[in-house]
Amino acid sequence: MIPPRTSSDAEKLLFLALSVFTIISTFRDGPRIAVAQSSNNNNAQTIPVNVGVILDLETWMGQMGLSCINMSLSDFYSSNPSYKTRLVLNVRDSKQDVIAAAAAALDLIKNKQVQAIIGPQGSVQADFIIDLGNKSHVPIISFSATSPSLSSIRSPCFIRAAQNDSSQVNAISAVVQAFGWKEAVLIYVENEFGEGVIPSLTDALEEVDTRVSYRSLIPPSATDDQILRELYKLKTMQTRVFIVHMSTILGSRLFAKAKEIGMMSEGYVWILTNGITDRLNSMDSSVVTGSMQGVLGIKTYVPDTQNLDNFTVRWKVKFQKDNPSVLNPKLNIFGYWAYDAAWALAMAIEEMGAVNFTFQALNASTNATDLDTIGVSQNGQKLLQKLADTTFAGLTGNFSLVNGQLESLAFQIVNINGNAARRIGFWTQENGLLRDLNSSNIGKYSTSKSNLGSIIWPGDSTSFPRGWEIPTSGKKLKILVPVKNGFKQFVTVTHVPSTNTYSVTGYCIDIFRAVIKKLPYDVVYELIPFALPNGSSNGSYDDMIDQVYNQNYDAVVGDTTIIANRSSYVEFTLPYTQSGVSMLVPYKDNKSKNAWVFLKPLTWDLWLTTGCFFVFMALVVWILEHQINEDFRGPAAHQVGTSFWFSFSTMVFAQRESVSSNLATFVVIVWVFVVLILTQSYTASLSSLLVVQNLQPTIADVDQLLKSGEKVGYQDGSFVLEMLKQMKFDDSRLISYQSSKECDALLSNGSAKGGIAAAFDEVPYIKLYCNKYTMIPTFKTAGFGFVFPKGSPLVSDISKAILNVTEGPEMPEIENRWLTSKTSCLNSTNSISSSSLSLDSFRGLFLIAGAAAVLALLIFMVRFFKRNWHVVTSSSGTMRERIVALGRRFHQRDLNSHTFRKARFRDRNMEDGANEIAAVEIIEHTNFPPRLSSDSSKIDVVLINEQGAPSAGQGLPNHVVEGCPEITINVERTNVN
């Protein structure tokens, strides 16, 4: 967080006014003036334009920047000799001092009336000078002040010809996310430059679920002892990921001391911002090779072009010519930005044309200070607009200002090995981490470490660090455990008088110890009961969580439920138990108390439908069989009884009667199939009702319990109490219990006798006694988990170890050791829902049977009316008489059916012998020989008529006409043959 300023702008300007006179003398003797060189330098038609330059000329960056600015203007006017304007550089040395930089700016604006100022070099200096630029409308163009706090939105006259420091924060967070580091320490210089990027960097890390566990501020003028004290403090912490943002001078000292105390060894991670990596070639090579090996860094990416290579060669030759004492000078990104900034300014001023580059004086009182008398540039706003519109191909790529600063397109990810930074990948806003910018796999945003090249970490290690360690010099992990009066199967705290210590055991403790053994490293810990001096509990589970949140303890191990409210303050591991809060209620067994249990397998609508179909099938079979089957004829009572007997006896497949017609056979086959399915389903359902316990809860759901007004129970100290209050249970209805025995007693007594009608508790507790009750799930929770502080690096490793334990053979052993209840709880879903078979399950079968019966009836009716159509169409008689005639026809036997023909044929065979004997006797008593009638056709007609329209005496199968033995013989032979 950036500390607030303690003085207002007015106070600052007054301070500058008082200080300027102490420094102005350094510039009166002879300020440095550089005029842009060109082929027509002495041309009277050119318009000189004063421009100020404020740099720390005693530093390498200041010298390099001024050299690049001069080369830029020389190249610009050499390439454009016809341009009318010429920049005249008024150079001032700020001497690495904020006040000197402000005084130089005041002098340039008031006395030289410069149209723009290139500089200053540092962000701290720029913060003062920008206010002067805003007051005088003079653009301040800096190529090296990168702090995000210097915003062009807040300061309209500030132009950053460089990239904002905050543009790299997503690249840093992508690297952190790629390796899964969950905590990081920020080390930065305590000034405008260091503090400016910290808010955006913190936000970027939090977006990838990485917590900033500590912020280490190093004063710019810190001594070696101060740096060592801060590093020793960091060494005692668990976090081993350090992100460094400071100047190269302070950074060199920091890494030298880190190497000295062993913080550049294996397991440590150091990440540099581009504040150091972009200037790495200006650092002492002995520090880089001796103290910074294995460090990662973010470096501004500059495309390698022919123009850049040519400039680098030319600049090196010119700089060595001007500074023979400097051996092997090296350019960096700030020299490129200085070159492009000067080129952009010269282009913008040329675009303005031949204008009057003057200042407007302000009316000031006699007591006014120098700050009150500085003029206002007449062309400042126009120049700012021209700069904003200026675009060209610069040394670093396309020069284009967006919101007053350069855009950031890409960054390099580098790894320091030897005396240089080796590139291992890139980062872009569109694609994240990339091995190569020209990669063919460019697609969606990626933070995979596989997109980076090989990395040599501190200590010459090639395996990436996990980002945290348990400090060997640190304290044991102080772990709180709850003190419970009941449910001691989960956590049991026993005082040992001989040693005045506590022994902690239980289901949760055994799981935690098994998990710790699965970790790939040793964790030293101490279990501390959350108890008062007398041994009783010191508070609730929420109180223990508050202790971890306030960093008084390192963890909580016990039967602590994972809920959303608690997760806002601490971090939980994965759960190691079943989840959920359930309502526990007594059940009643209805199987021995209901005399009508045999009716329960089927619902009432299925019973009714089945009965109706039995009656319907009896009627259908009777209609189809009545004319042709003697079993379905006779007195009315006999026919009704036979029909119903036949239909209902199909349930046990014991029907005695046989059916004669094909239609009836078809209907019976379909119906028997339906009855088979019904009986088998009924048998199975009844068996489940009689053999398997069908337990019905006394209370079906929470709504019923709320309306009943009965009392409910909850475990003392549990979060369930708040849940019950949220469900609108009155406090007068809530009774707490501390053990399973106490809960059992309350449930046994019931609400009417001072007990409870139901208890609300978590599933692991209910398992201890639910064999006597039924469990109704009420709420979903995540189960029991171990508690750690937010961002603790132990959480992910312990969560993985929990999975190994719960999936292995140790978990059943621990459960069998502590959770002694072997009977599982009855699932309320099965006990409450009806086990009866409904009509919906058999709707298809009844539809098939009904369709078959109706079809058979239709076919029968068509045949019947066809045979008796002459009765229907008879003109004689009324409609009622014709219907009665049809009824009589239906009631009569159908002698044409194969059943009666077969019976008649059998009866005739039995009488054949007697008839032949009688005929022989007649012949023997006559005087003429027997002969056959030649008119056999006539007799055949008589037979047909006899069958087709039988007389009143047609009850006998063979009717013999007395006195006509010859005809009788013919009839008999005709029938026989």
TANORQUI-V914087 format. One record per helix or strand of 3 or more residues. SS is the DSSP state (helix for helix, strand for strand). FROM is the first residue (numbers start at 1). LEN is the number of residues. If there is no record, write none. Layout:
# TANORQUI-V914087
SS;FROM;LEN + SS;FROM;LEN
This chain:
# TANORQUI-V914087
helix;9;15 + helix;25;4 + strand;32;4 + strand;47;9 + helix;60;20 + strand;85;9 + helix;98;13 + strand;116;4 + helix;123;14 + strand;139;4 + strand;158;3 + helix;165;14 + strand;183;7 + helix;192;5 + helix;198;10 + strand;211;8 + helix;224;12 + strand;241;5 + helix;248;13 + strand;269;4 + helix;274;4 + helix;280;3 + helix;285;7 + strand;296;5 + helix;306;17 + helix;333;20 + helix;370;4 + helix;380;10 + strand;391;4 + strand;397;6 + strand;410;8 + strand;420;9 + strand;432;3 + helix;449;3 + strand;477;5 + strand;492;5 + strand;501;5 + helix;507;12 + strand;525;5 + helix;541;9 + helix;564;4 + strand;570;3 + strand;581;9 + helix;597;3 + helix;604;22 + helix;630;3 + helix;636;16 + helix;662;30 + strand;695;3 + helix;702;7 + strand;712;4 + helix;720;7 + helix;731;3 + strand;734;4 + helix;740;10 + helix;751;3 + strand;758;5 + helix;763;4 + helix;770;3 + strand;773;7 + strand;787;3 + helix;794;13 + helix;810;9 + helix;828;5 + helix;839;3 + helix;843;25 + helix;869;4 + helix;879;13 + helix;898;27 + helix;936;13 + helix;965;12
